[in-house]
Amino acid sequence: MLTEKTVIALCGPTAAGKTDLAIKLALQYHTQIISADSRQCFREINIGVAKPTDLQLQVVTHYFVNSHSIFDNVNVGTFEKYALDASKKIFAENDSLILAGGTGLYVKGFLEGLDAIPEVDELTESNIRKQYSSDGFHWLESEIKKKDPLFASKGEMQNPQRMMRALGVMMTTGKSILEFHSSSKDKRDFKVEKIFLNIPRQILYERINKRVDRMMEEGLLDEVMKLIPYKNLNALQTVGYRELFDYFEKKTKLSEAVELIKRNTRHYAKRQLTWFKKYFIDAETKILNNVD
């Protein structure tokens, strides 16, 4: 029995079994779930992001699932505000809520607030560097002026490295990097119980491979084909979609694209494990080494 407002934070790599366990916990505690997944919030994509099924969504209310469009600018700052608002609604009727997901920055942003100098998600940083490499300083300067006028007016606008860092922070958090220089970690009015799904690597990789095969059987190729007109949107720069866009552009064969999805998903899971072990696990974290 929980005696104060509590967030049960259930985290781990993709394909670890978070969705099923989160639903079991939500039913056990008669509460609801906030998804900390940076892609399941988009209504237009389904199969490739392993969303909860329609039945699962009916059984337990999920926040931040199908809540936004791929045309929306969604980042960790967006999620922090959304999740805090959702937690107030849930806590008004329940003493607990389940936070479940694998996007580490989203988990950290909700539980602790944003750091003084936030991390930039890997994909955003990579995309910015590629764009700068191809389009040069003029593009970078223009993007900063358009997206972060505060940095453009007060920041180091002759330093491409600082400018790329600033652009990445803005795209990841929705705030100028200059706004974080005097900020401190936010206090939350709830306690946190942490559960980490630490699936043995070989089992996890087998699950990932089987999941990708299942996604293809369920129609991922058709889903991606319908999204081709929007393939440059940030929401679609993600594993499972990029590889199939390349297939439709005849850059790879279908079998090669599927194997790349598996490989890139395994690499993503490895990065998730590294991140959560560094930032999430402490002496009080409950670690589950397998989930059926």
C-alpha positions as CSV (number, residue, x, y, z in Angstrom):
1,M,0.0,0.0,0.0
2,L,1.5,3.3,-1.1
3,T,1.2,6.1,1.6
4,E,2.2,9.1,-0.6
5,K,2.1,10.1,-4.2
6,T,4.4,7.8,-6.0
7,V,5.7,7.4,-9.6
8,I,6.6,3.8,-10.3
9,A,9.2,4.3,-13.1
10,L,9.6,1.2,-15.2
11,C,12.5,1.5,-17.7
12,G,14.7,-0.6,-19.9
13,P,15.7,-1.2,-23.5
14,T,13.3,-1.7,-26.4
15,A,11.7,-5.2,-26.6
16,A,12.4,-5.8,-22.9
17,G,8.7,-6.2,-22.0
18,K,7.9,-2.8,-20.5
19,T,4.4,-2.5,-22.0
20,D,3.0,-5.8,-20.6
21,L,4.6,-5.3,-17.2
22,A,3.4,-1.6,-17.0
23,I,-0.2,-2.8,-17.7
24,K,0.1,-5.5,-15.0
25,L,1.3,-2.8,-12.5
26,A,-1.3,-0.3,-13.5
27,L,-4.0,-2.9,-12.9
28,Q,-2.5,-3.9,-9.6
29,Y,-2.4,-0.3,-8.3
30,H,-5.6,0.7,-10.0
31,T,-3.9,3.5,-11.8
32,Q,-2.8,4.8,-15.3
33,I,0.3,4.9,-17.4
34,I,2.4,7.8,-18.8
35,S,4.5,6.6,-21.7
36,A,8.1,7.9,-21.8
37,D,8.6,7.0,-25.5
38,S,9.6,9.7,-27.9
39,R,7.8,8.1,-30.9
40,Q,4.7,6.4,-29.6
41,C,3.1,9.8,-29.1
42,F,2.7,10.2,-32.8
43,R,-0.7,9.2,-34.2
44,E,0.4,8.5,-37.7
45,I,3.0,5.8,-36.9
46,N,2.1,2.6,-35.2
47,I,3.7,-0.7,-36.2
48,G,7.3,0.5,-36.3
49,V,7.2,2.0,-32.8
50,A,5.6,-1.1,-31.1
51,K,2.6,0.8,-29.6
52,P,0.4,-0.8,-27.1
53,T,-2.5,-2.6,-28.9
54,D,-6.0,-1.1,-29.1
55,L,-7.1,-3.6,-26.5
56,Q,-4.3,-2.7,-24.1
57,L,-5.1,1.0,-24.5
58,Q,-8.7,0.2,-23.6
59,V,-7.7,-1.8,-20.6
60,V,-5.5,0.9,-19.1
61,T,-5.5,4.6,-19.9
62,H,-2.1,5.6,-21.5
63,Y,-0.9,9.2,-21.6
64,F,1.5,10.3,-24.4
65,V,0.3,7.6,-26.8
66,N,-1.4,9.0,-29.9
67,S,-1.3,12.4,-28.3
68,H,0.6,14.3,-31.0
69,S,1.1,14.5,-34.8
70,I,4.3,13.9,-36.7
71,F,3.9,17.5,-37.8
72,D,4.2,18.7,-34.2
73,N,7.6,19.7,-32.7
74,V,7.9,17.3,-29.8
75,N,11.0,17.3,-27.5
76,V,11.9,16.6,-23.9
77,G,10.6,19.9,-22.8
78,T,7.3,19.1,-24.4
79,F,7.2,15.8,-22.6
80,E,8.1,17.2,-19.2
81,K,5.2,19.7,-19.3
82,Y,2.8,17.1,-20.7
83,A,3.8,14.5,-18.1
84,L,3.6,16.9,-15.2
85,D,0.1,17.9,-16.3
86,A,-0.9,14.3,-16.7
87,S,0.5,13.4,-13.3
88,K,-1.7,16.0,-11.6
89,K,-4.8,14.5,-13.3
90,I,-3.8,10.9,-12.2
91,F,-2.8,11.9,-8.7
92,A,-6.1,13.6,-8.2
93,E,-7.7,10.2,-8.1
94,N,-4.8,7.8,-7.4
95,D,-1.8,7.6,-5.1
96,S,0.4,6.2,-7.8
97,L,1.1,6.2,-11.5
98,I,3.2,4.1,-13.8
99,L,5.9,5.8,-15.9
100,A,7.0,3.3,-18.6
101,G,9.4,3.9,-21.5
102,G,12.9,3.7,-22.9
103,T,13.6,7.4,-23.8
104,G,16.1,8.2,-21.1
105,L,16.0,12.0,-21.5
106,Y,12.2,12.0,-21.2
107,V,12.4,9.8,-18.0
108,K,15.0,12.1,-16.5
109,G,13.2,15.3,-17.5
110,F,10.0,14.2,-15.8
111,L,11.5,12.8,-12.7
112,E,14.2,15.4,-12.0
113,G,13.7,18.3,-14.4
114,L,16.2,19.3,-17.1
115,D,19.9,19.6,-16.3
116,A,21.7,22.9,-16.3
117,I,23.2,21.8,-19.7
118,P,20.9,19.2,-21.2
119,E,22.1,16.3,-23.3
120,V,21.2,16.4,-27.0
121,D,19.7,13.2,-28.3
122,E,22.0,11.3,-30.6
123,L,19.9,11.4,-33.7
124,T,19.3,15.2,-33.6
125,E,23.0,15.8,-33.1
126,S,23.9,13.5,-36.0
127,N,21.3,15.2,-38.3
128,I,22.6,18.7,-37.4
129,R,26.2,17.7,-38.2
130,K,25.3,16.2,-41.5
131,Q,23.3,19.2,-42.5
132,Y,26.1,21.6,-41.5
133,S,28.6,19.4,-43.4
134,S,26.5,19.6,-46.6
135,D,25.0,23.2,-46.4
136,G,27.7,25.1,-44.4
137,F,27.8,28.0,-42.0
138,H,25.1,30.0,-43.7
139,W,22.6,27.3,-43.1
140,L,23.6,27.0,-39.5
141,E,23.4,30.7,-38.9
142,S,20.0,30.8,-40.5
143,E,18.7,27.9,-38.4
144,I,19.9,29.5,-35.2
145,K,18.3,32.8,-36.0
146,K,15.0,31.1,-36.9
147,K,14.8,28.6,-34.0
148,D,16.8,30.3,-31.2
149,P,16.7,34.1,-31.5
150,L,18.0,34.4,-27.9
151,F,21.2,32.6,-28.7
152,A,21.4,34.4,-32.1
153,S,21.4,37.8,-30.2
154,K,23.6,36.9,-27.2
155,G,25.5,33.7,-28.1
156,E,28.8,32.9,-29.9
157,M,27.6,33.3,-33.4
158,Q,31.0,32.8,-34.9
159,N,31.7,29.5,-33.3
160,P,30.1,26.6,-35.3
161,Q,30.6,24.0,-32.5
162,R,28.8,26.2,-30.0
163,M,26.1,27.0,-32.5
164,M,25.5,23.3,-33.4
165,R,25.3,22.6,-29.6
166,A,22.8,25.4,-29.1
167,L,20.7,24.3,-32.1
168,G,20.7,20.7,-30.7
169,V,19.6,21.8,-27.3
170,M,16.8,23.9,-28.8
171,M,15.6,21.0,-31.0
172,T,15.8,18.5,-28.1
173,T,14.3,20.6,-25.3
174,G,12.4,23.4,-26.9
175,K,14.5,25.9,-24.9
176,S,17.5,28.0,-25.6
177,I,20.7,26.8,-24.1
178,L,21.2,30.2,-22.6
179,E,18.0,29.6,-20.4
180,F,19.8,26.7,-18.7
181,H,22.9,28.5,-17.6
182,S,21.3,29.9,-14.4
183,S,18.7,27.1,-13.8
184,S,18.8,24.5,-11.1
185,K,17.3,21.0,-10.8
186,D,13.5,21.1,-10.2
187,K,11.9,19.6,-7.1
188,R,9.1,17.2,-7.5
189,D,6.2,16.6,-5.1
190,F,6.2,12.8,-5.5
191,K,8.5,10.0,-4.6
192,V,9.9,7.6,-7.2
193,E,10.2,3.8,-7.1
194,K,12.5,2.6,-9.9
195,I,12.3,-0.7,-11.8
196,F,14.9,-1.5,-14.4
197,L,14.4,-4.4,-16.9
198,N,17.9,-5.7,-17.4
199,I,17.3,-8.5,-20.0
200,P,20.3,-10.7,-20.8
201,R,21.8,-9.4,-24.0
202,Q,21.3,-12.5,-26.1
203,I,17.7,-12.9,-25.1
204,L,17.0,-9.3,-25.8
205,Y,18.6,-9.4,-29.2
206,E,16.5,-12.5,-30.1
207,R,13.4,-10.6,-29.1
208,I,14.3,-7.7,-31.2
209,N,14.9,-9.9,-34.3
210,K,11.6,-11.6,-33.8
211,R,9.8,-8.3,-33.2
212,V,11.1,-6.9,-36.5
213,D,10.0,-10.0,-38.4
214,R,6.5,-9.6,-36.7
215,M,6.4,-5.9,-37.7
216,M,7.0,-6.8,-41.3
217,E,4.3,-9.5,-41.2
218,E,1.9,-6.9,-39.7
219,G,2.4,-4.4,-42.5
220,L,5.2,-2.1,-41.6
221,L,6.2,-1.8,-45.3
222,D,2.8,-0.5,-46.2
223,E,2.8,1.9,-43.2
224,V,6.2,3.3,-44.3
225,M,5.1,3.6,-48.0
226,K,2.2,5.9,-47.0
227,L,4.6,8.1,-45.1
228,I,7.0,8.7,-48.0
229,P,5.8,12.3,-48.6
230,Y,6.7,13.2,-45.0
231,K,10.0,11.2,-44.8
232,N,12.1,14.3,-44.0
233,L,10.1,15.2,-40.8
234,N,12.0,14.8,-37.6
235,A,9.5,12.4,-36.2
236,L,10.3,9.9,-38.9
237,Q,14.0,10.0,-38.6
238,T,13.9,6.8,-36.5
239,V,14.8,3.1,-36.8
240,G,12.4,1.1,-38.8
241,Y,11.4,4.0,-41.0
242,R,14.7,5.4,-42.3
243,E,15.8,1.9,-43.5
244,L,12.6,1.3,-45.4
245,F,12.6,4.8,-46.9
246,D,16.0,3.9,-48.3
247,Y,14.5,0.7,-49.8
248,F,11.8,2.7,-51.5
249,E,14.5,4.9,-52.9
250,K,16.2,1.8,-54.3
251,K,19.3,2.3,-52.1
252,T,19.0,-1.2,-50.6
253,K,17.2,-4.4,-51.2
254,L,14.2,-5.3,-48.9
255,S,16.0,-8.1,-47.2
256,E,19.0,-5.8,-46.5
257,A,16.7,-3.1,-45.1
258,V,15.1,-5.6,-42.7
259,E,18.5,-6.7,-41.5
260,L,19.5,-3.1,-41.0
261,I,16.4,-2.5,-38.9
262,K,17.4,-5.4,-36.7
263,R,21.0,-4.3,-36.4
264,N,20.1,-0.7,-35.7
265,T,17.5,-1.6,-33.2
266,R,20.1,-3.8,-31.4
267,H,22.5,-0.9,-31.4
268,Y,19.8,1.4,-30.0
269,A,19.0,-1.1,-27.3
270,K,22.7,-1.3,-26.3
271,R,22.8,2.5,-26.0
272,Q,19.6,2.5,-23.9
273,L,21.2,-0.1,-21.5
274,T,24.3,2.0,-21.2
275,W,22.3,5.2,-20.5
276,F,20.0,3.7,-17.9
277,K,22.8,1.9,-16.1
278,K,24.7,5.2,-15.9
279,Y,21.8,7.5,-14.9
280,F,18.9,5.4,-13.7
281,I,20.2,2.6,-11.5
282,D,21.1,3.3,-7.9
283,A,21.0,1.3,-4.6
284,E,17.2,1.5,-4.4
285,T,16.4,0.5,-8.0
286,K,14.7,-2.8,-8.3
287,I,16.3,-4.8,-11.1
288,L,14.5,-7.5,-13.0
289,N,16.8,-9.7,-15.1
290,N,14.0,-11.2,-17.2
291,V,10.3,-10.6,-18.0
292,D,8.1,-13.3,-19.4
